[in-house]
Amino acid sequence: MADDLSLGDFTPGEKARLALLTARMAKRGLAGVDVNINDLKRKAERIEDQARRRKHGK
């Protein structure tokens, strides 16, 4: 998570989506070091950006 966000800044749905994405990243990580997880990282970053915008009122 980003430095300026806490767990309370996320909605329950966002928390669930982040947990699912984290599990998918871990599963891909078990497949090997050559497996690309950048698409899942981008999805997680979008969720964090959405929470950050809501927190700062933008």
CHARMM-style PDB file with segment names, atoms N, HN, CA, C and O in Angstrom:
ATOM      1  N   MET     1       0.823  -1.181   0.000  1.00  0.00      PROA
ATOM      2  CA  MET     1       0.000   0.000   0.000  1.00  0.00      PROA
ATOM      3  C   MET     1       0.867   1.244   0.000  1.00  0.00      PROA
ATOM      4  O   MET     1       2.036   1.215   0.384  1.00  0.00      PROA
ATOM      5  N   ALA     2       0.277   2.313  -0.431  1.00  0.00      PROA
ATOM      6  HN  ALA     2      -0.673   2.337  -0.743  1.00  0.00      PROA
ATOM      7  CA  ALA     2       1.000   3.571  -0.475  1.00  0.00      PROA
ATOM      8  C   ALA     2       1.205   4.111   0.936  1.00  0.00      PROA
ATOM      9  O   ALA     2       0.493   3.731   1.866  1.00  0.00      PROA
ATOM     10  N   ASP     3       2.184   4.999   1.086  1.00  0.00      PROA
ATOM     11  HN  ASP     3       2.762   5.307   0.330  1.00  0.00      PROA
ATOM     12  CA  ASP     3       2.549   5.518   2.398  1.00  0.00      PROA
ATOM     13  C   ASP     3       1.455   6.355   3.037  1.00  0.00      PROA
ATOM     14  O   ASP     3       1.282   6.308   4.254  1.00  0.00      PROA
ATOM     15  N   ASP     4       0.722   7.110   2.257  1.00  0.00      PROA
ATOM     16  HN  ASP     4       0.863   7.149   1.267  1.00  0.00      PROA
ATOM     17  CA  ASP     4      -0.255   8.021   2.832  1.00  0.00      PROA
ATOM     18  C   ASP     4      -1.625   7.380   3.050  1.00  0.00      PROA
ATOM     19  O   ASP     4      -2.554   8.072   3.467  1.00  0.00      PROA
ATOM     20  N   LEU     5      -1.776   6.113   2.789  1.00  0.00      PROA
ATOM     21  HN  LEU     5      -1.021   5.551   2.451  1.00  0.00      PROA
ATOM     22  CA  LEU     5      -3.040   5.422   2.975  1.00  0.00      PROA
ATOM     23  C   LEU     5      -2.943   4.442   4.132  1.00  0.00      PROA
ATOM     24  O   LEU     5      -1.912   3.806   4.349  1.00  0.00      PROA
ATOM     25  N   SER     6      -4.046   4.335   4.873  1.00  0.00      PROA
ATOM     26  HN  SER     6      -4.884   4.852   4.697  1.00  0.00      PROA
ATOM     27  CA  SER     6      -4.138   3.312   5.905  1.00  0.00      PROA
ATOM     28  C   SER     6      -5.249   2.349   5.496  1.00  0.00      PROA
ATOM     29  O   SER     6      -5.983   2.600   4.540  1.00  0.00      PROA
ATOM     30  N   LEU     7      -5.359   1.272   6.213  1.00  0.00      PROA
ATOM     31  HN  LEU     7      -4.763   1.068   6.990  1.00  0.00      PROA
ATOM     32  CA  LEU     7      -6.361   0.268   5.874  1.00  0.00      PROA
ATOM     33  C   LEU     7      -7.780   0.835   5.982  1.00  0.00      PROA
ATOM     34  O   LEU     7      -8.682   0.397   5.268  1.00  0.00      PROA
ATOM     35  N   GLY     8      -7.971   1.795   6.864  1.00  0.00      PROA
ATOM     36  HN  GLY     8      -7.239   2.150   7.444  1.00  0.00      PROA
ATOM     37  CA  GLY     8      -9.288   2.410   7.041  1.00  0.00      PROA
ATOM     38  C   GLY     8      -9.710   3.296   5.883  1.00  0.00      PROA
ATOM     39  O   GLY     8     -10.880   3.667   5.789  1.00  0.00      PROA
ATOM     40  N   ASP     9      -8.792   3.642   5.008  1.00  0.00      PROA
ATOM     41  HN  ASP     9      -7.841   3.341   5.084  1.00  0.00      PROA
ATOM     42  CA  ASP     9      -9.114   4.504   3.865  1.00  0.00      PROA
ATOM     43  C   ASP     9      -9.769   3.734   2.724  1.00  0.00      PROA
ATOM     44  O   ASP     9     -10.272   4.339   1.777  1.00  0.00      PROA
ATOM     45  N   PHE    10      -9.767   2.418   2.805  1.00  0.00      PROA
ATOM     46  HN  PHE    10      -9.358   1.927   3.575  1.00  0.00      PROA
ATOM     47  CA  PHE    10     -10.344   1.585   1.753  1.00  0.00      PROA
ATOM     48  C   PHE    10     -11.746   1.141   2.142  1.00  0.00      PROA
ATOM     49  O   PHE    10     -12.037   0.919   3.317  1.00  0.00      PROA
ATOM     50  N   THR    11     -12.608   1.016   1.143  1.00  0.00      PROA
ATOM     51  HN  THR    11     -12.371   1.196   0.188  1.00  0.00      PROA
ATOM     52  CA  THR    11     -13.939   0.471   1.380  1.00  0.00      PROA
ATOM     53  C   THR    11     -13.820  -1.039   1.549  1.00  0.00      PROA
ATOM     54  O   THR    11     -12.806  -1.624   1.168  1.00  0.00      PROA
ATOM     55  N   PRO    12     -14.842  -1.677   2.116  1.00  0.00      PROA
ATOM     56  CA  PRO    12     -14.784  -3.142   2.240  1.00  0.00      PROA
ATOM     57  C   PRO    12     -14.605  -3.845   0.893  1.00  0.00      PROA
ATOM     58  O   PRO    12     -13.910  -4.858   0.814  1.00  0.00      PROA
ATOM     59  N   GLY    13     -15.216  -3.327  -0.148  1.00  0.00      PROA
ATOM     60  HN  GLY    13     -15.780  -2.504  -0.083  1.00  0.00      PROA
ATOM     61  CA  GLY    13     -15.061  -3.912  -1.480  1.00  0.00      PROA
ATOM     62  C   GLY    13     -13.646  -3.787  -2.004  1.00  0.00      PROA
ATOM     63  O   GLY    13     -13.119  -4.714  -2.619  1.00  0.00      PROA
ATOM     64  N   GLU    14     -13.027  -2.635  -1.758  1.00  0.00      PROA
ATOM     65  HN  GLU    14     -13.455  -1.882  -1.258  1.00  0.00      PROA
ATOM     66  CA  GLU    14     -11.652  -2.438  -2.193  1.00  0.00      PROA
ATOM     67  C   GLU    14     -10.708  -3.352  -1.425  1.00  0.00      PROA
ATOM     68  O   GLU    14      -9.755  -3.885  -1.995  1.00  0.00      PROA
ATOM     69  N   LYS    15     -10.968  -3.533  -0.142  1.00  0.00      PROA
ATOM     70  HN  LYS    15     -11.741  -3.100   0.321  1.00  0.00      PROA
ATOM     71  CA  LYS    15     -10.141  -4.441   0.663  1.00  0.00      PROA
ATOM     72  C   LYS    15     -10.225  -5.864   0.118  1.00  0.00      PROA
ATOM     73  O   LYS    15      -9.217  -6.565   0.022  1.00  0.00      PROA
ATOM     74  N   ALA    16     -11.437  -6.278  -0.235  1.00  0.00      PROA
ATOM     75  HN  ALA    16     -12.255  -5.708  -0.156  1.00  0.00      PROA
ATOM     76  CA  ALA    16     -11.627  -7.626  -0.771  1.00  0.00      PROA
ATOM     77  C   ALA    16     -10.919  -7.770  -2.119  1.00  0.00      PROA
ATOM     78  O   ALA    16     -10.273  -8.786  -2.377  1.00  0.00      PROA
ATOM     79  N   ARG    17     -11.039  -6.762  -2.973  1.00  0.00      PROA
ATOM     80  HN  ARG    17     -11.563  -5.936  -2.764  1.00  0.00      PROA
ATOM     81  CA  ARG    17     -10.381  -6.821  -4.276  1.00  0.00      PROA
ATOM     82  C   ARG    17      -8.868  -6.853  -4.136  1.00  0.00      PROA
ATOM     83  O   ARG    17      -8.189  -7.581  -4.860  1.00  0.00      PROA
ATOM     84  N   LEU    18      -8.326  -6.052  -3.190  1.00  0.00      PROA
ATOM     85  HN  LEU    18      -8.877  -5.460  -2.601  1.00  0.00      PROA
ATOM     86  CA  LEU    18      -6.885  -6.062  -2.965  1.00  0.00      PROA
ATOM     87  C   LEU    18      -6.422  -7.412  -2.425  1.00  0.00      PROA
ATOM     88  O   LEU    18      -5.352  -7.896  -2.796  1.00  0.00      PROA
ATOM     89  N   ALA    19      -7.222  -8.020  -1.553  1.00  0.00      PROA
ATOM     90  HN  ALA    19      -8.091  -7.627  -1.252  1.00  0.00      PROA
ATOM     91  CA  ALA    19      -6.867  -9.341  -1.019  1.00  0.00      PROA
ATOM     92  C   ALA    19      -6.854 -10.375  -2.140  1.00  0.00      PROA
ATOM     93  O   ALA    19      -5.965 -11.226  -2.193  1.00  0.00      PROA
ATOM     94  N   LEU    20      -7.827 -10.305  -3.025  1.00  0.00      PROA
ATOM     95  HN  LEU    20      -8.549  -9.614  -2.983  1.00  0.00      PROA
ATOM     96  CA  LEU    20      -7.883 -11.238  -4.145  1.00  0.00      PROA
ATOM     97  C   LEU    20      -6.697 -11.037  -5.088  1.00  0.00      PROA
ATOM     98  O   LEU    20      -6.087 -12.007  -5.538  1.00  0.00      PROA
ATOM     99  N   LEU    21      -6.376  -9.787  -5.384  1.00  0.00      PROA
ATOM    100  HN  LEU    21      -6.872  -8.999  -5.018  1.00  0.00      PROA
ATOM    101  CA  LEU    21      -5.236  -9.508  -6.263  1.00  0.00      PROA
ATOM    102  C   LEU    21      -3.927  -9.968  -5.628  1.00  0.00      PROA
ATOM    103  O   LEU    21      -3.048 -10.487  -6.317  1.00  0.00      PROA
ATOM    104  N   THR    22      -3.797  -9.779  -4.318  1.00  0.00      PROA
ATOM    105  HN  THR    22      -4.511  -9.358  -3.758  1.00  0.00      PROA
ATOM    106  CA  THR    22      -2.595 -10.228  -3.618  1.00  0.00      PROA
ATOM    107  C   THR    22      -2.464 -11.745  -3.701  1.00  0.00      PROA
ATOM    108  O   THR    22      -1.372 -12.271  -3.916  1.00  0.00      PROA
ATOM    109  N   ALA    23      -3.578 -12.440  -3.529  1.00  0.00      PROA
ATOM    110  HN  ALA    23      -4.465 -12.013  -3.354  1.00  0.00      PROA
ATOM    111  CA  ALA    23      -3.551 -13.902  -3.630  1.00  0.00      PROA
ATOM    112  C   ALA    23      -3.185 -14.344  -5.045  1.00  0.00      PROA
ATOM    113  O   ALA    23      -2.434 -15.303  -5.219  1.00  0.00      PROA
ATOM    114  N   ARG    24      -3.709 -13.656  -6.050  1.00  0.00      PROA
ATOM    115  HN  ARG    24      -4.319 -12.877  -5.908  1.00  0.00      PROA
ATOM    116  CA  ARG    24      -3.379 -14.007  -7.432  1.00  0.00      PROA
ATOM    117  C   ARG    24      -1.909 -13.747  -7.731  1.00  0.00      PROA
ATOM    118  O   ARG    24      -1.274 -14.519  -8.449  1.00  0.00      PROA
ATOM    119  N   MET    25      -1.356 -12.642  -7.172  1.00  0.00      PROA
ATOM    120  HN  MET    25      -1.872 -12.015  -6.589  1.00  0.00      PROA
ATOM    121  CA  MET    25       0.069 -12.360  -7.353  1.00  0.00      PROA
ATOM    122  C   MET    25       0.921 -13.447  -6.704  1.00  0.00      PROA
ATOM    123  O   MET    25       1.926 -13.884  -7.264  1.00  0.00      PROA
ATOM    124  N   ALA    26       0.504 -13.873  -5.520  1.00  0.00      PROA
ATOM    125  HN  ALA    26      -0.313 -13.518  -5.065  1.00  0.00      PROA
ATOM    126  CA  ALA    26       1.258 -14.927  -4.825  1.00  0.00      PROA
ATOM    127  C   ALA    26       1.201 -16.235  -5.608  1.00  0.00      PROA
ATOM    128  O   ALA    26       2.200 -16.947  -5.705  1.00  0.00      PROA
ATOM    129  N   LYS    27       0.047 -16.546  -6.159  1.00  0.00      PROA
ATOM    130  HN  LYS    27      -0.765 -15.967  -6.080  1.00  0.00      PROA
ATOM    131  CA  LYS    27      -0.084 -17.778  -6.940  1.00  0.00      PROA
ATOM    132  C   LYS    27       0.808 -17.732  -8.181  1.00  0.00      PROA
ATOM    133  O   LYS    27       1.458 -18.718  -8.525  1.00  0.00      PROA
ATOM    134  N   ARG    28       0.829 -16.589  -8.839  1.00  0.00      PROA
ATOM    135  HN  ARG    28       0.300 -15.787  -8.559  1.00  0.00      PROA
ATOM    136  CA  ARG    28       1.706 -16.448 -10.002  1.00  0.00      PROA
ATOM    137  C   ARG    28       3.161 -16.502  -9.591  1.00  0.00      PROA
ATOM    138  O   ARG    28       3.995 -17.040 -10.318  1.00  0.00      PROA
ATOM    139  N   GLY    29       3.474 -15.946  -8.425  1.00  0.00      PROA
ATOM    140  HN  GLY    29       2.796 -15.509  -7.833  1.00  0.00      PROA
ATOM    141  CA  GLY    29       4.843 -15.979  -7.935  1.00  0.00      PROA
ATOM    142  C   GLY    29       5.327 -17.390  -7.691  1.00  0.00      PROA
ATOM    143  O   GLY    29       6.508 -17.684  -7.873  1.00  0.00      PROA
ATOM    144  N   LEU    30       4.429 -18.265  -7.281  1.00  0.00      PROA
ATOM    145  HN  LEU    30       3.469 -18.027  -7.133  1.00  0.00      PROA
ATOM    146  CA  LEU    30       4.788 -19.666  -7.082  1.00  0.00      PROA
ATOM    147  C   LEU    30       5.099 -20.362  -8.403  1.00  0.00      PROA
ATOM    148  O   LEU    30       5.800 -21.373  -8.433  1.00  0.00      PROA
ATOM    149  N   ALA    31       4.574 -19.815  -9.486  1.00  0.00      PROA
ATOM    150  HN  ALA    31       4.004 -18.993  -9.462  1.00  0.00      PROA
ATOM    151  CA  ALA    31       4.795 -20.433 -10.792  1.00  0.00      PROA
ATOM    152  C   ALA    31       6.224 -20.240 -11.282  1.00  0.00      PROA
ATOM    153  O   ALA    31       6.701 -20.997 -12.128  1.00  0.00      PROA
ATOM    154  N   GLY    32       6.902 -19.238 -10.756  1.00  0.00      PROA
ATOM    155  HN  GLY    32       6.514 -18.623 -10.069  1.00  0.00      PROA
ATOM    156  CA  GLY    32       8.286 -19.018 -11.160  1.00  0.00      PROA
ATOM    157  C   GLY    32       8.628 -17.550 -11.256  1.00  0.00      PROA
ATOM    158  O   GLY    32       7.753 -16.684 -11.218  1.00  0.00      PROA
ATOM    159  N   VAL    33       9.902 -17.287 -11.380  1.00  0.00      PROA
ATOM    160  HN  VAL    33      10.613 -17.990 -11.411  1.00  0.00      PROA
ATOM    161  CA  VAL    33      10.369 -15.899 -11.432  1.00  0.00      PROA
ATOM    162  C   VAL    33      10.137 -15.262 -12.799  1.00  0.00      PROA
ATOM    163  O   VAL    33      10.165 -14.037 -12.914  1.00  0.00      PROA
ATOM    164  N   ASP    34       9.913 -16.050 -13.816  1.00  0.00      PROA
ATOM    165  HN  ASP    34       9.890 -17.045 -13.723  1.00  0.00      PROA
ATOM    166  CA  ASP    34       9.715 -15.513 -15.160  1.00  0.00      PROA
ATOM    167  C   ASP    34       8.266 -15.107 -15.435  1.00  0.00      PROA
ATOM    168  O   ASP    34       7.968 -14.585 -16.509  1.00  0.00      PROA
ATOM    169  N   VAL    35       7.367 -15.340 -14.485  1.00  0.00      PROA
ATOM    170  HN  VAL    35       7.609 -15.765 -13.612  1.00  0.00      PROA
ATOM    171  CA  VAL    35       5.961 -15.022 -14.677  1.00  0.00      PROA
ATOM    172  C   VAL    35       5.741 -13.534 -14.415  1.00  0.00      PROA
ATOM    173  O   VAL    35       6.207 -13.003 -13.407  1.00  0.00      PROA
ATOM    174  N   ASN    36       5.041 -12.872 -15.309  1.00  0.00      PROA
ATOM    175  HN  ASN    36       4.663 -13.304 -16.128  1.00  0.00      PROA
ATOM    176  CA  ASN    36       4.814 -11.437 -15.222  1.00  0.00      PROA
ATOM    177  C   ASN    36       3.563 -11.151 -14.392  1.00  0.00      PROA
ATOM    178  O   ASN    36       2.493 -11.693 -14.669  1.00  0.00      PROA
ATOM    179  N   ILE    37       3.700 -10.296 -13.371  1.00  0.00      PROA
ATOM    180  HN  ILE    37       4.570  -9.856 -13.146  1.00  0.00      PROA
ATOM    181  CA  ILE    37       2.549  -9.922 -12.541  1.00  0.00      PROA
ATOM    182  C   ILE    37       2.252  -8.424 -12.648  1.00  0.00      PROA
ATOM    183  O   ILE    37       1.517  -7.878 -11.826  1.00  0.00      PROA
ATOM    184  N   ASN    38       2.811  -7.769 -13.643  1.00  0.00      PROA
ATOM    185  HN  ASN    38       3.409  -8.213 -14.312  1.00  0.00      PROA
ATOM    186  CA  ASN    38       2.623  -6.327 -13.789  1.00  0.00      PROA
ATOM    187  C   ASN    38       1.166  -5.936 -13.976  1.00  0.00      PROA
ATOM    188  O   ASN    38       0.752  -4.884 -13.490  1.00  0.00      PROA
ATOM    189  N   ASP    39       0.379  -6.750 -14.663  1.00  0.00      PROA
ATOM    190  HN  ASP    39       0.715  -7.605 -15.058  1.00  0.00      PROA
ATOM    191  CA  ASP    39      -1.033  -6.411 -14.866  1.00  0.00      PROA
ATOM    192  C   ASP    39      -1.778  -6.385 -13.534  1.00  0.00      PROA
ATOM    193  O   ASP    39      -2.635  -5.526 -13.326  1.00  0.00      PROA
ATOM    194  N   LEU    40      -1.467  -7.305 -12.638  1.00  0.00      PROA
ATOM    195  HN  LEU    40      -0.771  -8.003 -12.807  1.00  0.00      PROA
ATOM    196  CA  LEU    40      -2.120  -7.332 -11.333  1.00  0.00      PROA
ATOM    197  C   LEU    40      -1.645  -6.167 -10.463  1.00  0.00      PROA
ATOM    198  O   LEU    40      -2.428  -5.612  -9.692  1.00  0.00      PROA
ATOM    199  N   LYS    41      -0.388  -5.801 -10.580  1.00  0.00      PROA
ATOM    200  HN  LYS    41       0.248  -6.253 -11.206  1.00  0.00      PROA
ATOM    201  CA  LYS    41       0.124  -4.651  -9.835  1.00  0.00      PROA
ATOM    202  C   LYS    41      -0.573  -3.372 -10.274  1.00  0.00      PROA
ATOM    203  O   LYS    41      -0.913  -2.533  -9.440  1.00  0.00      PROA
ATOM    204  N   ARG    42      -0.788  -3.217 -11.584  1.00  0.00      PROA
ATOM    205  HN  ARG    42      -0.511  -3.899 -12.261  1.00  0.00      PROA
ATOM    206  CA  ARG    42      -1.473  -2.027 -12.093  1.00  0.00      PROA
ATOM    207  C   ARG    42      -2.903  -1.957 -11.566  1.00  0.00      PROA
ATOM    208  O   ARG    42      -3.383  -0.878 -11.218  1.00  0.00      PROA
ATOM    209  N   LYS    43      -3.587  -3.101 -11.505  1.00  0.00      PROA
ATOM    210  HN  LYS    43      -3.197  -3.978 -11.788  1.00  0.00      PROA
ATOM    211  CA  LYS    43      -4.948  -3.114 -10.960  1.00  0.00      PROA
ATOM    212  C   LYS    43      -4.951  -2.687  -9.495  1.00  0.00      PROA
ATOM    213  O   LYS    43      -5.820  -1.923  -9.076  1.00  0.00      PROA
ATOM    214  N   ALA    44      -3.999  -3.167  -8.721  1.00  0.00      PROA
ATOM    215  HN  ALA    44      -3.293  -3.789  -9.061  1.00  0.00      PROA
ATOM    216  CA  ALA    44      -3.902  -2.792  -7.310  1.00  0.00      PROA
ATOM    217  C   ALA    44      -3.590  -1.299  -7.178  1.00  0.00      PROA
ATOM    218  O   ALA    44      -4.134  -0.631  -6.299  1.00  0.00      PROA
ATOM    219  N   GLU    45      -2.731  -0.780  -8.030  1.00  0.00      PROA
ATOM    220  HN  GLU    45      -2.289  -1.323  -8.744  1.00  0.00      PROA
ATOM    221  CA  GLU    45      -2.395   0.643  -7.994  1.00  0.00      PROA
ATOM    222  C   GLU    45      -3.603   1.505  -8.325  1.00  0.00      PROA
ATOM    223  O   GLU    45      -3.772   2.578  -7.746  1.00  0.00      PROA
ATOM    224  N   ARG    46      -4.446   1.050  -9.247  1.00  0.00      PROA
ATOM    225  HN  ARG    46      -4.309   0.178  -9.716  1.00  0.00      PROA
ATOM    226  CA  ARG    46      -5.659   1.801  -9.576  1.00  0.00      PROA
ATOM    227  C   ARG    46      -6.600   1.868  -8.377  1.00  0.00      PROA
ATOM    228  O   ARG    46      -7.217   2.903  -8.125  1.00  0.00      PROA
ATOM    229  N   ILE    47      -6.710   0.770  -7.641  1.00  0.00      PROA
ATOM    230  HN  ILE    47      -6.209  -0.071  -7.846  1.00  0.00      PROA
ATOM    231  CA  ILE    47      -7.558   0.759  -6.442  1.00  0.00      PROA
ATOM    232  C   ILE    47      -6.993   1.724  -5.403  1.00  0.00      PROA
ATOM    233  O   ILE    47      -7.745   2.467  -4.772  1.00  0.00      PROA
ATOM    234  N   GLU    48      -5.674   1.715  -5.223  1.00  0.00      PROA
ATOM    235  HN  GLU    48      -5.063   1.111  -5.735  1.00  0.00      PROA
ATOM    236  CA  GLU    48      -5.031   2.636  -4.282  1.00  0.00      PROA
ATOM    237  C   GLU    48      -5.224   4.086  -4.715  1.00  0.00      PROA
ATOM    238  O   GLU    48      -5.472   4.953  -3.878  1.00  0.00      PROA
ATOM    239  N   ASP    49      -5.113   4.356  -6.008  1.00  0.00      PROA
ATOM    240  HN  ASP    49      -4.911   3.651  -6.688  1.00  0.00      PROA
ATOM    241  CA  ASP    49      -5.315   5.718  -6.516  1.00  0.00      PROA
ATOM    242  C   ASP    49      -6.738   6.190  -6.252  1.00  0.00      PROA
ATOM    243  O   ASP    49      -6.955   7.347  -5.893  1.00  0.00      PROA
ATOM    244  N   GLN    50      -7.701   5.301  -6.428  1.00  0.00      PROA
ATOM    245  HN  GLN    50      -7.524   4.361  -6.719  1.00  0.00      PROA
ATOM    246  CA  GLN    50      -9.097   5.641  -6.177  1.00  0.00      PROA
ATOM    247  C   GLN    50      -9.310   5.994  -4.698  1.00  0.00      PROA
ATOM    248  O   GLN    50      -9.993   6.972  -4.394  1.00  0.00      PROA
ATOM    249  N   ALA    51      -8.745   5.224  -3.796  1.00  0.00      PROA
ATOM    250  HN  ALA    51      -8.191   4.430  -4.043  1.00  0.00      PROA
ATOM    251  CA  ALA    51      -8.862   5.502  -2.362  1.00  0.00      PROA
ATOM    252  C   ALA    51      -8.145   6.806  -2.004  1.00  0.00      PROA
ATOM    253  O   ALA    51      -8.631   7.575  -1.175  1.00  0.00      PROA
ATOM    254  N   ARG    52      -7.000   7.052  -2.625  1.00  0.00      PROA
ATOM    255  HN  ARG    52      -6.605   6.427  -3.298  1.00  0.00      PROA
ATOM    256  CA  ARG    52      -6.238   8.274  -2.365  1.00  0.00      PROA
ATOM    257  C   ARG    52      -7.027   9.497  -2.825  1.00  0.00      PROA
ATOM    258  O   ARG    52      -7.060  10.507  -2.122  1.00  0.00      PROA
ATOM    259  N   ARG    53      -7.670   9.420  -4.008  1.00  0.00      PROA
ATOM    260  HN  ARG    53      -7.643   8.600  -4.579  1.00  0.00      PROA
ATOM    261  CA  ARG    53      -8.480  10.531  -4.494  1.00  0.00      PROA
ATOM    262  C   ARG    53      -9.660  10.792  -3.569  1.00  0.00      PROA
ATOM    263  O   ARG    53      -9.998  11.946  -3.306  1.00  0.00      PROA
ATOM    264  N   ARG    54     -10.284   9.738  -3.077  1.00  0.00      PROA
ATOM    265  HN  ARG    54     -10.009   8.801  -3.291  1.00  0.00      PROA
ATOM    266  CA  ARG    54     -11.421   9.893  -2.179  1.00  0.00      PROA
ATOM    267  C   ARG    54     -10.972  10.514  -0.849  1.00  0.00      PROA
ATOM    268  O   ARG    54     -11.678  11.345  -0.279  1.00  0.00      PROA
ATOM    269  N   LYS    55      -9.803  10.107  -0.364  1.00  0.00      PROA
ATOM    270  HN  LYS    55      -9.230   9.432  -0.827  1.00  0.00      PROA
ATOM    271  CA  LYS    55      -9.283  10.616   0.910  1.00  0.00      PROA
ATOM    272  C   LYS    55      -8.970  12.108   0.816  1.00  0.00      PROA
ATOM    273  O   LYS    55      -9.265  12.872   1.735  1.00  0.00      PROA
ATOM    274  N   HSD    56      -8.369  12.514  -0.304  1.00  0.00      PROA
ATOM    275  HN  HSD    56      -8.130  11.893  -1.050  1.00  0.00      PROA
ATOM    276  CA  HSD    56      -7.945  13.905  -0.458  1.00  0.00      PROA
ATOM    277  C   HSD    56      -9.009  14.763  -1.131  1.00  0.00      PROA
ATOM    278  O   HSD    56      -8.765  15.945  -1.377  1.00  0.00      PROA
ATOM    279  N   GLY    57     -10.162  14.218  -1.432  1.00  0.00      PROA
ATOM    280  HN  GLY    57     -10.359  13.258  -1.232  1.00  0.00      PROA
ATOM    281  CA  GLY    57     -11.260  14.994  -1.972  1.00  0.00      PROA
ATOM    282  C   GLY    57     -11.080  15.477  -3.385  1.00  0.00      PROA
ATOM    283  O   GLY    57     -11.585  16.543  -3.736  1.00  0.00      PROA
ATOM    284  N   LYS    58     -10.376  14.726  -4.211  1.00  0.00      PROA
ATOM    285  HN  LYS    58      -9.966  13.860  -3.926  1.00  0.00      PROA
ATOM    286  CA  LYS    58     -10.160  15.141  -5.602  1.00  0.00      PROA
ATOM    287  C   LYS    58     -10.975  14.314  -6.542  1.00  0.00      PROA
ATOM    288  OT1 LYS    58     -10.920  14.522  -7.754  1.00  0.00      PROA
TER     289      LYS     58
END
